[in-house]
Amino acid sequence: MTVGKDEKKLNILVVYAGKFGFHVVSYFLSKYASKKHNVTYLGLTLDQTGESLSYPGVNVKEHTCQPGLKGRKAMLSLFRDEVSNGDYDVVFTQYLAGISWLKHQLPNQKIIVDIRSGYLLANPLKRYLLNTLLCKESKYLTPNVTINSKILGHFLGFKDTELTELPLGAEPVDTHNRNFEKLKLIYVGTLSKRNIHLSIEGLNKHISETSDHVIESYDIIGSGSPDDEQLIKDLIDKYELQSIVTLHGYVPREKTGALLEKANIGVSFVPITPYYDLQPVTKTFEFLLAGLPLIATATTQNQQLISEDNGVLIQDTDFGFCEGLKKISCLRKSYNSKTIQEQSLKHSWERVINEQYLPYIEKVSSV
């Protein structure tokens, strides 16, 4: 999409706590918005996680701050300085703790606060207090708050009228009619608080019970806490699954293509809890747009996306994963990767950015 002769090119600042390319929303918003408007990406990080990408037409600025309270204050000061020294029509920013401080620092700036998640702390009181703070800070700073699911917004304390829903998407990848004779599984995402070790338990159970199983490989891509990673490594060793399961660790987005090309089954495994049940799973979209049928836990959001034409729904247990492997093994020859991708194109980032994100951003800038 290119800007018309009579349309004004906006100066848009996208702010996220991460290097460019680490967060999918900020990366694809910047990518597709830059075809129509002037886009600057401000990455504010507290560590060196990930690799910074680039994209033609996106002005990338990044700063690394020290962890802790001082670092978070520095992030907000860098945010303020960038906006004060720039000439931005609108700022699209991830929620950052303490962001309400900018209310009086940038009183005339049009700001959109984007919320993709809440706090996931195990302590219910701390979780409630921090999610309440997130809600109140966002509403205090700006009337322009976006979220990927209004159901999540309700959980955090927002009313429907206080939110605009902007969905997740995925990038279509070149796909071929995959061969499903043998199953090649792939999981991509964080390993923290996702209980991915249960999929290893379920895989071992399936292999033990099925002498003629068709599982060829299971690639796990992502990082997590040292304990989460070690648990997965220990189970791979315990069940002697080294010839099937590979824990790759963190792999940059642009380098996952070869592993996706090899795979033919996506794993979208998140716990079915009141919190996780509220929001879409990014990888569900990404696997569908890659033409992969899924083994997916039966969250409310996954139930809206997965059918017998594109995968199986399971419970978030080792037994559930085992049963999912049995079912998808039986159904595998009924899948068509090109059909799966074609039926999911409405979720492509290009469409959701051009049809939903940009009209909203342009509306905010004109008010």
Secondary structure, DSSP 8 states (H G I E B T S, - for coil): ----TTS---EEEEEESS-TTTSHHHHHHHHHHTTTSEEEEEEEESS--S-----TTEEEEEEE--SSHHHHHHHHHHHHHHHHHS--SEEEEE--TTGGGHHHHSTT--EEEEE------SSHHHHHHHHHHHHHHHHHH-S-EEES-HHHHHHHT--GGG-EE----B----------SSEEEEEES--TTS-THHHHHHHHHHHHH-TT--EEEEEEE----HHHHHHHHHHHHHTT-TTTEEEEE---GGGSHHHHHH-SEEEE----STTGGGS--HHHHHHHHTT--EEEE--HHHHTT--TTTEEEE-SSHHHHHHHHHHHHHHGGG--HHHHHHTTGGGBHHHHIIIIIHHHHHHHHH-
